[in-house]
């Protein structure tokens, strides 16, 4: 397939890359742009380790093709610092010792940040639904759920303090 130019915003900055239309975003991020927090694990959209935000929605970058990126706004795990919710998520997950190896942590962090941006007061069912596309092979999910709930509580406390 011929290479075409695709332009999009990545972590707030304009990016233009030459890629075949069917090239996966995960490969563009890792191989072309050296952003390695996005992991290429299952490559079939089942594990969530490659999760990024595209136009504000959490998506698997292994299922997102270059042709879908033109004009899109993409945020990888490296760009999450732009969102205050991400800091709360990272701190809460760390405090709960949610991960052992950390391979899946960027995907979980992206998913939880997307959730808190769209729903600042999710209940446990909302959290589980937001995380259902993420797999952790090292831990039980209870520590991850505790971290997610702690992030929700921290966001609520922050919003109360601001009022």
N, C-alpha and C positions, 0 to 999 in steps of 0.2 A: 504494500500500500504506500502511496506517495506521502511525503511529509508535508504538512501544512502548518501555517503559523496560527497559533491560538493565543489570544490575549485575555487575561483575567487579572483580578486583584488577588494577591496572596498576602495574607497577614497585613493588609492595609496598603500594600505597595503594588503598583502596576507591574505585571510580568508578561513577557511574550516568549513563547517557546515554539520550536519547530518539532512537531510530533505527528506521527501517523494518527489518523482520526480515531482508530481503535486502540490507541495506547492508553493504558490505565493511569489514572491520576496517581495512584500509589507509586508507580514507577517514575513518573515525572517528578514527583516530590523528592523521592529518595535518590534517584540516579542523576537527574538533570539539575536539581536545585539543592541537593545535599541536605535536605531536611529529613533526618532519620528518626524522629520521634514516631512518625507514622510507620507502623510495622507491616511487612508483607508476610502474613502467616498463611491463612487458609486459601486466599485468593478466590474464594467463591461466596463471600459475603456472609459467612456464618460465625465468625469469631469476634468481629468488632475491633481488632487490634489496629486496623487501618483507618479508623473513623476520623473524619474531619467535618467541619461545617461548610456547607455549600449554600450560599444565600440564606444563611441562618439555620439551616436544617442539618441535623446529624446524618451523615451518609457514609457508607463504606466506600473508601476511595478505590478499592480493588474492583468495584462495579461501576465506577464513574469513568467514562471514556473522554479522551481529549476533545472530541467534537461537542461534548456537553458543557465544556468550560468557557467557551467564548463569551466574554462579558460577565462571567460569574464572579461572585465574591467568595473566595475560599479562605478558610482559617484552619491552619494545622495546629497541632498541640503547641508548637513553638510560638504561635501567635495568640494564644489564649490569654496572655497577660493583659490584653486590651479590655478584658471583661472582668469586673470586680468579682463576679460570681465564681470565676475560675480560681482565684486566690482562696476563696472560702472553701471550695471543693478540695483543692490540693492540701490545704492545711488540715481539714477534717479527715481526709483519707490517711494522711500521714499520722495524725494523732491516734487514729484507730488501728494503726499498723495493718492497713487493709491489704497490702500486697507483700509477697515474698520476693519474687524476682523482678517485678516491675515491668515486664514485657507488655502486659495488657493495660497497664496504668494509663498511658496516654489516651487510649480508646475510651476507657471508663470516664476519664476526666472530661473528654470532649462530650460524651453523652450526658453526663450530669450537668455540665455547664449549659448545654443546649436546653435541658429540662428546666433549670432554674431561670434561664432567660425568658422562657415562654410561660412558665408557671412557678412563681416564687414561693408558692405554698403547696407543694405536692404532698400527697399522702403516700403511705407505703405502697399501695397498689400502683400509683403513678410512677414511683421510683422504679419498681420492678418492671413495669411496662417499658420505661425508658431504657432500662439496662438489659432487656431480654435478648438483644442482639450481641451482647458482649460475653465472652467466655474467659474465665480465669482458670488456668490449669494447676495452680499452686495452692490456692487458699480455698477455704469454704467461703461462701458468699456472705456470711453473717457479718464479718468485719467490714466488708464493702458496703453493705446495707447500713451498718452503724455509722460509717463515715458519711454516707449520703444523708442520713437523717441528721447528723451533726452539722452538716453544711446547711441544710434547710433551717435548722434552729439558729445557726449563726447569721444567716441572711435575715431571718425574722427579727433577731435582736438588733441587727444593724439598721433595719428599716424602722423599728420602734424608736431607737435612739435618734434617728434623723427627724422624727416627727416631733 
